Amino acid sequence: MNSRPRLNLKLTTTDYILEVVGWLTLIAIWFWVFVNYKDLPSIIPTHFNGAGNVDGTGPKSTIIWLPIVATLLFIGQTVLNKFPHLFNYLGEITEENAEAHYQLSTRLMRYLKLFINILFFAITFETIYVALHHKNIFGVWFLPGTFLLTFVPIIIYLIQASKIK
């Protein structure tokens, strides 16, 4: 049984901004799909290789899966973020350090939610753009960008969390 303290955390301005921008990017993904759907050809890219070239295609209806998966991930992470006492931490969580650890870990979750939405928007944008214009935009930069957006916040979190007593 988890004996960690359960706290009701208040959103800081940064947390609030991350939440709002996260929701706006989710809306943008859906908007981009719905605005462009009618103009898509019957066959669209469904996969890009590491160089950013199309190496898989499918029916245009597959584009709807990108906003669906983004929405499910966003909602799942939003719900999970309500239970920071269940997260894994580097050290022991006590009454004295719980709030600091919980604030830091829920902020990381908000960053990751936003970055995942940015990633899904980029994939959706690139898929539609390539389907309509037949050339890619991100190319070889997509994969390194994805790693940066994912791992930099995690590394920053680990450094900050290690400083909490």
C-alpha positions, 0 to 999 in steps of 0.5 A: 500500500502506498503510504506517500502523502496525498496533496492537493497541488495548486497550479502555478502560472507556468503549470496553467500556461502548459495546460492551456497550450497543451489543450490548444495544440490538441485542438490544432491537431484536430483542426488541421486534420478536419480542414485538410481531410477533403483535399487529401488524395485517397492514398497518403503517407502513413510512415516516414523513415529516419531520413524523413522519406515516406516508406509506408502509405495507406488510405486517407482515413488513417489520418484520423488516428493521429488526433485520436491517439494524441487525445487519448495520450493527453487525457491519460496523462492528464488523469495520471497527473492527478495522482503524483503520489503514485509516480516513481521517484529517485528517493524517498518521499516524506511529508517534508519533501512531498510537495516539492517532488510532486510539483516537479514531477507534475510539471514534467508531465505537463511538459511531456504532454505538451511535447507529445502534442507538438510531436503529433502536430508535427507528424500530422502536419508533415503527413498532410503536407507530403500528401498534398505537396509530395515533399517533406519539410522536416527530413532528417531533423525530425528524429533528433528534434523528437529526442530533444523534446523528449529527453531534455525535460527529463534530464532537467527534471532528474537534475532538479529532483536530485537537489530536493532533500 
